[in-house]
């Protein structure tokens, strides 16, 4: 998981900080530019640069290891992992600090550009099966019959069962090949109705649409009350902002004030998009800059380490065209819901109380975010865990997931047998039950998502994630 606060208009040590609660980035400006020398991008030099950045910006300086020999590590990322190991052991940095490509991440942010089959996969950890959780409409796999609920039975004549038996989810991920255009795999797939077929798909570049045109934004009649449903796939793509404006303005035109935010696979992204979403749902809380600070409604507060506390920031609810005054919000989450997604949910707790609920299962637990430190000569973007966020009441630190801070929680299946946003899908149906005043079973402390069919489902990961895979859980 990562985070992106592209809206931080602050300067740190003369370098623009771009990013936040899950991924974001501005034009590369941070240290290390200029004409590269033969050793400027050597492995030892890159490690030295990383150490300097972490010592300067890391949110938990007391949780950085001080006895790490860089010569013992064959990659920059493995060195980073060793440096942040104490923070990881304390549950404060679970893969949030990492090195990635400036070019790859900027292409993702600017246009949603990614290379792959264009589906999101889930792993049933009890029954050892792999299902498509979501398929992106303009990517290669969707026209070949892959959609939510499609089961993958084999990859290049290797059965899913044998791959999982030989090496677990890592073996299955490796069988799908690198995230590069032109990589081709043959599949045997089975649809929810039982139809089985063999297809061949070639990976290609495609642009990820943050809100599906099929099911991503809709109005549902909930026993006479209109409910706005939004499935936001990611906060990392800049076009998510305009799409959210359009969707919520549509809700406004129909008088909608009750909302389902389906963030079940949303690993976060740009904090600027999260802040916009807050404004679009907070028409009754918005004030202008001319309003005295004590009379303004706080959306969130951004807090850096003590040595950088002069960069702390308060984000207030602000007027936004097309906004609605959300009176009740159900947030659908899973263990893949993180960062900017959690930030939005946490921000509304002080205002809505028991009129907001977490539905599904416990979330990942990332009340913190990264800044981007760029070294253009090496195409290195270091995502440094550098700040945490709290809501208007000072509530945050939900490192064990949002279930421990939400006033109401409702357990539900991630029902991949039914399409996202369908009233027949269990998490959506449970959200509607909550919104109309019904009772529900609280989410257990384990935070494990129940899958349709009685298993336990989690998004499939990659051992060598691309910039897109860091931001979008389960993407291949």
C-alpha positions as CSV (number, residue, x, y, z in Angstrom):
1,X,0.0,0.0,0.0
2,X,1.1,3.5,-0.4
3,X,-0.2,7.0,-0.2
4,X,-0.3,10.1,-2.2
5,X,-0.6,13.7,-1.0
6,X,-0.1,15.6,-4.2
7,X,-1.8,18.5,-2.7
8,X,0.8,19.3,-0.1
9,X,1.9,22.8,-1.2
10,X,4.9,22.9,1.1
11,X,8.6,23.1,0.6
12,X,11.0,20.8,2.5
13,X,14.7,21.6,2.2
14,X,14.0,23.5,-1.0
15,X,12.5,20.5,-2.7
16,X,8.8,20.1,-3.6
17,X,7.1,17.4,-1.7
18,X,4.5,15.6,-3.8
19,X,2.3,12.9,-2.5
20,X,0.5,11.8,0.5
21,X,-1.9,9.2,1.8
22,X,-1.2,6.9,-1.1
23,X,0.9,7.6,-4.1
24,X,0.9,11.0,-5.9
25,X,3.6,12.9,-7.4
26,X,4.4,16.2,-8.9
27,X,7.1,17.0,-11.6
28,X,10.4,15.6,-10.3
29,X,12.3,18.3,-8.5
30,X,14.0,16.6,-5.5
31,X,17.7,16.1,-5.1
32,X,20.2,14.4,-7.3
33,X,19.4,16.0,-10.7
34,X,21.8,17.1,-13.4
35,X,24.0,15.1,-15.7
36,X,24.7,11.7,-14.2
37,X,28.3,10.7,-13.6
38,X,29.4,7.1,-14.2
39,X,28.9,6.3,-10.5
40,X,25.9,8.6,-9.7
41,X,23.4,5.8,-10.1
42,X,25.5,2.9,-8.9
43,X,24.0,0.7,-6.3
44,X,26.2,2.1,-3.4
45,X,25.4,5.7,-4.4
46,X,21.6,5.0,-4.6
47,X,21.7,3.3,-1.1
48,X,23.6,6.3,0.3
49,X,21.0,8.7,-1.1
50,X,18.1,6.6,0.3
51,X,19.7,6.6,3.8
52,X,20.0,10.4,3.7
53,X,16.4,10.8,2.7
54,X,15.1,8.5,5.4
55,X,17.2,10.1,8.1
56,X,15.7,13.5,7.1
57,X,12.1,12.8,6.5
58,X,11.0,9.4,8.0
59,X,8.0,9.8,10.2
60,X,9.4,7.5,12.9
61,X,13.1,8.4,13.1
62,X,13.5,6.3,16.4
63,X,12.3,3.3,14.4
64,X,15.0,3.3,11.8
65,X,17.7,0.7,12.2
66,X,21.2,2.1,12.8
67,X,23.3,-1.0,12.4
68,X,22.5,-1.9,8.8
69,X,25.5,-2.6,6.5
70,X,24.5,-1.5,3.0
71,X,27.0,-3.9,1.4
72,X,24.9,-6.8,2.6
73,X,22.0,-6.0,0.4
74,X,21.7,-6.7,-3.3
75,X,19.0,-4.2,-4.1
76,X,17.9,-0.7,-3.0
77,X,14.6,-2.1,-1.8
78,X,16.1,-4.8,0.3
79,X,18.3,-2.2,1.9
80,X,15.2,0.0,2.6
81,X,13.4,-3.0,4.1
82,X,16.3,-3.5,6.5
83,X,16.4,0.1,7.5
84,X,12.7,0.3,8.3
85,X,12.6,-3.2,9.9
86,X,12.0,-1.8,13.5
87,X,9.0,0.2,12.2
88,X,7.7,-2.8,10.4
89,X,8.0,-4.9,13.6
90,X,6.0,-2.2,15.4
91,X,3.3,-2.3,12.8
92,X,4.0,1.2,11.6
93,X,5.5,0.6,8.2
94,X,4.1,-2.5,6.4
95,X,5.7,-1.9,3.0
96,X,4.9,1.8,2.8
97,X,8.4,3.0,2.2
98,X,9.7,1.9,-1.2
99,X,11.7,2.8,-4.3
100,X,9.9,3.0,-7.7
101,X,10.2,4.6,-11.1
102,X,9.4,8.3,-11.5
103,X,8.3,7.7,-15.1
104,X,6.0,4.8,-14.3
105,X,4.3,6.5,-11.4
106,X,3.8,9.8,-13.3
107,X,2.3,7.9,-16.2
108,X,-0.1,6.2,-13.8
109,X,-1.0,9.4,-12.1
110,X,-1.4,11.5,-15.2
111,X,-3.4,9.0,-17.4
112,X,-3.9,5.8,-15.4
113,X,-1.3,4.2,-17.7
114,X,-0.4,0.6,-16.9
115,X,0.7,-2.5,-18.7
116,X,-0.9,-5.9,-18.1
117,X,-4.0,-8.0,-18.6
118,X,-6.1,-5.5,-16.8
119,X,-7.8,-7.5,-14.1
120,X,-7.7,-7.6,-10.3
121,X,-7.3,-11.0,-8.8
122,X,-8.4,-12.5,-5.5
123,X,-7.0,-15.6,-3.8
124,X,-9.4,-17.8,-1.8
125,X,-7.0,-18.9,0.9
126,X,-9.2,-21.7,2.2
127,X,-10.2,-23.4,-1.0
128,X,-7.0,-22.5,-3.0
129,X,-8.8,-20.9,-5.9
130,X,-8.2,-17.7,-7.9
131,X,-11.0,-15.5,-9.0
132,X,-11.3,-12.2,-11.0
133,X,-12.5,-9.6,-8.5
134,X,-12.7,-6.9,-11.1
135,X,-11.9,-6.4,-14.8
136,X,-11.1,-3.1,-16.4
137,X,-13.2,-2.4,-19.5
138,X,-10.5,-1.0,-21.8
139,X,-7.8,-3.6,-21.0
140,X,-7.0,-6.8,-22.9
141,X,-8.6,-9.4,-20.6
142,X,-12.2,-8.0,-20.4
143,X,-13.1,-8.6,-24.1
144,X,-11.8,-12.2,-23.7
145,X,-14.4,-13.0,-21.1
146,X,-12.8,-12.1,-17.9
147,X,-15.0,-10.3,-15.4
148,X,-16.0,-10.3,-11.8
149,X,-16.5,-13.9,-10.6
150,X,-14.5,-15.6,-13.5
151,X,-12.4,-18.4,-12.0
152,X,-8.9,-19.0,-13.5
153,X,-8.4,-22.8,-13.7
154,X,-5.0,-22.8,-15.4
155,X,-2.2,-20.6,-16.8
156,X,-0.2,-21.9,-19.7
157,X,-1.3,-25.5,-19.0
158,X,-0.3,-25.3,-15.4
159,X,-3.4,-25.7,-13.2
160,X,-4.1,-23.1,-10.5
161,X,-4.2,-25.9,-8.0
162,X,-0.7,-27.2,-8.9
163,X,0.7,-23.6,-8.9
164,X,-0.7,-22.8,-5.5
165,X,0.4,-26.2,-4.1
166,X,4.0,-25.7,-5.4
167,X,4.5,-22.1,-4.2
168,X,1.4,-20.5,-3.0
169,X,0.1,-17.2,-4.4
170,X,3.7,-16.2,-5.3
171,X,3.9,-19.1,-7.8
172,X,0.6,-18.1,-9.4
173,X,1.7,-14.5,-9.7
174,X,5.0,-15.5,-11.3
175,X,3.2,-17.7,-13.8
176,X,1.4,-14.6,-15.1
177,X,4.7,-13.2,-16.3
178,X,6.2,-9.6,-16.1
179,X,4.0,-6.5,-16.5
180,X,5.2,-5.8,-20.0
181,X,3.4,-5.3,-23.3
182,X,3.5,-8.3,-25.5
183,X,3.6,-11.0,-22.7
184,X,1.1,-13.6,-23.7
185,X,-0.6,-16.3,-21.6
186,X,-3.2,-19.0,-22.3
187,X,-5.9,-19.5,-19.7
188,X,-8.6,-22.0,-18.9
189,X,-11.4,-20.0,-17.2
190,X,-14.8,-20.8,-15.7
191,X,-17.7,-18.4,-15.5
192,X,-20.0,-18.2,-12.4
193,X,-22.7,-20.1,-14.3
194,X,-20.3,-23.0,-14.9
195,X,-19.3,-22.3,-18.6
196,X,-15.7,-23.2,-19.2
197,X,-13.4,-22.0,-22.0
198,X,-9.8,-21.6,-23.1
199,X,-8.6,-18.1,-24.1
200,X,-5.3,-16.4,-24.9
201,X,-4.6,-12.9,-23.7
202,X,-1.6,-10.6,-24.5
203,X,-0.6,-7.9,-22.0
204,X,-0.8,-4.3,-23.3
205,X,-0.7,-0.7,-22.2
206,X,-4.1,0.6,-21.1
207,X,-5.5,3.5,-19.1
208,X,-7.3,2.6,-15.9
209,X,-10.7,4.2,-15.5
210,X,-11.1,5.2,-11.8
211,X,-14.9,4.9,-11.9
212,X,-16.4,2.1,-14.1
213,X,-18.9,3.3,-16.7
214,X,-20.8,0.0,-16.1
215,X,-21.4,0.1,-12.4
216,X,-19.1,2.7,-10.8
217,X,-21.7,5.4,-10.1
218,X,-25.4,4.7,-9.8
219,X,-28.5,5.6,-7.8
220,X,-30.3,2.8,-6.0
221,X,-33.9,2.9,-4.7
222,X,-33.5,1.7,-1.1
223,X,-37.2,1.1,-0.1
224,X,-38.2,4.5,-1.2
225,X,-35.0,6.4,-0.3
226,X,-32.5,7.1,-3.1
227,X,-29.0,6.1,-2.3
228,X,-25.9,7.1,-4.3
229,X,-23.4,4.3,-4.9
230,X,-19.8,5.0,-5.9
231,X,-17.2,2.4,-6.6
232,X,-13.8,4.2,-6.7
233,X,-11.1,1.9,-7.9
234,X,-8.2,4.2,-6.9
235,X,-7.4,7.7,-5.8
236,X,-4.0,7.6,-7.6
237,X,-5.3,8.6,-11.1
238,X,-5.9,12.3,-11.5
239,X,-9.0,11.9,-13.6
240,X,-10.7,10.4,-10.5
241,X,-11.4,14.0,-9.4
242,X,-13.5,15.1,-12.4
243,X,-15.3,11.7,-12.4
244,X,-16.2,12.1,-8.8
245,X,-17.5,15.6,-9.5
246,X,-19.7,14.3,-12.3
247,X,-21.1,11.4,-10.2
248,X,-21.9,13.4,-7.1
249,X,-23.5,16.2,-9.1
250,X,-25.7,13.6,-10.5
251,X,-26.7,12.5,-7.0
252,X,-27.3,16.1,-6.1
253,X,-29.7,16.5,-9.0
254,X,-31.8,13.6,-7.7
255,X,-31.8,14.8,-4.1
256,X,-29.5,12.1,-2.8
257,X,-28.0,12.5,0.7
258,X,-27.3,8.9,1.6
259,X,-24.2,7.4,0.1
260,X,-22.3,4.0,-0.3
261,X,-18.6,4.5,-0.8
262,X,-17.3,1.2,-2.2
263,X,-13.6,1.2,-1.5
264,X,-13.2,-2.5,-1.0
265,X,-10.1,-2.8,-3.2
266,X,-9.0,0.8,-3.1
267,X,-5.4,1.0,-1.8
268,X,-5.4,4.7,-1.8
269,X,-3.8,7.4,-3.9
270,X,-3.7,11.1,-4.1
271,X,-4.7,12.9,-0.9
272,X,-5.9,15.8,-3.1
273,X,-8.6,13.5,-4.5
274,X,-9.6,12.3,-1.1
275,X,-9.9,16.0,0.0
276,X,-12.0,16.7,-3.0
277,X,-14.3,13.8,-2.2
278,X,-14.7,15.1,1.3
279,X,-15.7,18.5,-0.1
280,X,-18.2,16.9,-2.5
281,X,-19.9,15.0,0.4
282,X,-19.7,17.9,2.9
283,X,-21.7,20.7,1.4
284,X,-23.2,21.4,4.8
285,X,-19.8,21.6,6.4
286,X,-18.1,23.9,3.9
287,X,-16.8,27.3,4.8
288,X,-14.7,29.8,2.9
289,X,-11.1,31.0,3.7
290,X,-12.6,34.2,5.0
291,X,-14.3,32.3,7.9
292,X,-12.4,32.5,11.2
293,X,-10.5,29.2,11.8
294,X,-12.3,28.5,15.0
295,X,-15.6,28.4,13.0
296,X,-14.4,26.2,10.2
297,X,-15.0,22.5,10.0
298,X,-11.9,20.4,9.8
299,X,-11.7,17.5,7.3
300,X,-8.3,16.3,8.4
301,X,-5.0,17.3,9.9
302,X,-1.6,16.3,8.5
303,X,1.2,15.8,11.0
304,X,4.9,15.4,10.3
305,X,7.7,14.3,12.6
306,X,8.7,16.9,15.3
307,X,11.6,18.3,13.3
308,X,9.3,19.0,10.4
309,X,6.3,20.1,12.3
310,X,6.3,23.6,10.7
311,X,4.9,21.7,7.7
312,X,1.8,20.4,9.5
313,X,-1.4,21.3,7.8
314,X,-5.1,21.5,8.5
315,X,-7.5,20.8,5.6
316,X,-11.0,22.4,6.1
317,X,-14.2,21.4,4.2
318,X,-14.5,23.9,1.3
319,X,-17.3,24.7,-1.1
320,X,-17.4,22.5,-4.2
321,X,-19.6,22.8,-7.2
322,X,-22.2,20.0,-7.3
323,X,-21.6,18.9,-3.6
324,X,-24.2,17.2,-1.5
325,X,-24.7,17.3,2.3
326,X,-24.2,13.6,3.0
327,X,-26.3,12.6,6.0
328,X,-25.5,8.9,6.1
329,X,-22.4,7.1,4.7
330,X,-21.7,3.3,4.4
331,X,-18.1,2.6,3.5
332,X,-17.4,-0.8,2.1
333,X,-13.9,-2.0,3.0
334,X,-11.7,-5.0,3.1
335,X,-8.1,-5.7,4.0
336,X,-7.2,-4.1,0.6
337,X,-8.8,-0.7,1.7
338,X,-6.0,1.6,2.8
339,X,-4.6,5.1,3.2
340,X,-6.6,7.8,1.3
341,X,-9.7,5.5,1.4
342,X,-9.4,5.2,5.2
343,X,-8.7,8.9,5.4
344,X,-12.1,9.8,3.9
345,X,-14.0,7.4,6.2
346,X,-12.2,8.6,9.3
347,X,-12.8,12.2,8.5
348,X,-16.6,11.8,8.7
349,X,-16.7,9.9,12.0
350,X,-16.8,13.1,14.2
351,X,-19.6,14.6,12.2
352,X,-21.9,11.6,11.5
353,X,-21.3,9.3,14.5
354,X,-23.7,6.3,14.3
355,X,-24.9,7.5,10.9
356,X,-21.7,6.1,9.3
357,X,-20.7,2.5,9.2
358,X,-17.8,0.3,8.0
359,X,-19.3,-2.6,6.0
360,X,-17.5,-5.8,4.8
361,X,-14.4,-6.5,6.9
362,X,-11.6,-4.6,8.6
363,X,-9.4,-2.3,6.5
364,X,-5.7,-2.5,6.1
365,X,-4.8,0.2,8.7
366,X,-2.7,3.0,7.2
367,X,-3.3,6.3,9.0
368,X,-0.2,7.7,7.4
369,X,1.2,8.7,4.1
370,X,4.3,9.2,2.0
371,X,6.1,12.0,0.4
372,X,7.9,11.6,-2.9
373,X,11.6,12.2,-3.0
374,X,12.9,12.2,-6.5
375,X,16.3,11.6,-8.1
376,X,15.6,12.1,-11.8
377,X,19.1,11.2,-13.0
378,X,18.4,7.6,-11.8
379,X,14.6,7.6,-12.4
380,X,14.3,6.9,-8.7
381,X,11.3,8.0,-6.7
382,X,11.6,7.1,-3.1
383,X,8.2,7.0,-1.3
384,X,9.0,7.9,2.3
385,X,6.5,7.4,5.1
386,X,6.6,10.9,6.4
387,X,3.2,12.0,7.9
388,X,0.1,10.8,9.6
389,X,-3.4,12.1,9.5
390,X,-6.1,12.6,12.1
391,X,-9.7,13.8,11.9
392,X,-11.4,16.8,13.5
393,X,-11.6,15.1,16.9
394,X,-7.9,14.1,16.7
395,X,-8.8,10.5,16.0
396,X,-6.3,8.5,14.0
397,X,-3.6,5.9,14.6
398,X,-5.9,3.1,13.4
399,X,-2.9,0.9,12.6
400,X,-5.1,-2.2,13.2
401,X,-7.7,-1.0,10.7
402,X,-10.8,1.2,10.8
403,X,-12.9,-1.3,12.6
404,X,-11.4,-0.3,15.9
405,X,-12.5,3.4,15.5
406,X,-15.8,3.2,13.5
407,X,-18.9,3.7,15.7
408,X,-20.8,1.1,13.7
409,X,-19.5,-1.9,11.8
410,X,-21.3,-4.5,9.6
411,X,-19.7,-7.7,8.6
412,X,-20.5,-8.8,5.0
413,X,-19.1,-11.1,2.3
414,X,-17.1,-9.9,-0.6
415,X,-19.6,-11.6,-2.9
416,X,-17.7,-12.0,-6.2
417,X,-20.5,-14.1,-7.6
418,X,-22.4,-10.8,-8.1
419,X,-21.3,-7.7,-9.8
420,X,-20.1,-4.7,-7.8
421,X,-22.9,-2.4,-7.0
422,X,-25.6,-5.0,-7.5
423,X,-28.3,-5.1,-4.8
424,X,-27.7,-8.9,-4.8
425,X,-24.1,-8.5,-3.8
426,X,-23.7,-9.0,0.0
427,X,-21.6,-6.0,0.9
428,X,-23.8,-3.7,-1.1
429,X,-27.0,-5.3,0.3
430,X,-25.7,-5.0,3.9
431,X,-24.8,-1.3,3.3
432,X,-28.4,-0.7,2.1
433,X,-29.7,-2.5,5.2
434,X,-27.6,-0.2,7.5
435,X,-28.8,2.9,5.6
436,X,-32.4,2.1,6.1
437,X,-31.9,1.5,9.8
438,X,-31.6,-2.2,9.9
439,X,-29.3,-4.2,12.2
440,X,-26.1,-6.0,11.3
441,X,-23.4,-8.3,12.7
442,X,-20.3,-6.4,13.8
443,X,-17.0,-7.0,12.1
444,X,-14.7,-9.2,14.1
445,X,-11.3,-8.1,15.3
446,X,-9.6,-10.5,12.8
447,X,-10.4,-8.3,9.9
448,X,-10.5,-11.2,7.5
449,X,-12.9,-10.8,4.6
450,X,-15.4,-13.7,4.1
451,X,-15.7,-14.8,0.5
452,X,-18.7,-16.1,-1.3
453,X,-18.6,-19.9,-0.9
454,X,-17.3,-19.9,2.7
455,X,-13.6,-19.2,2.0
456,X,-11.3,-16.3,2.9
457,X,-10.4,-14.0,0.0
458,X,-7.5,-11.6,-0.3
459,X,-6.2,-9.7,-3.2
460,X,-3.3,-11.4,-5.0
461,X,0.0,-9.6,-4.8
462,X,3.2,-9.5,-6.8
463,X,6.7,-10.1,-5.4
464,X,8.1,-7.4,-7.7
465,X,5.3,-4.8,-7.9
466,X,5.2,-2.1,-10.5
467,X,4.2,1.5,-9.6
468,X,0.6,0.6,-10.5
469,X,0.7,-2.6,-8.4
470,X,1.9,-0.7,-5.4
471,X,-1.2,1.5,-5.7
472,X,-3.8,-0.9,-6.9
473,X,-4.1,-4.1,-4.9
474,X,-4.5,-7.3,-6.9
475,X,-3.7,-5.7,-10.3
476,X,-2.2,-7.8,-13.0
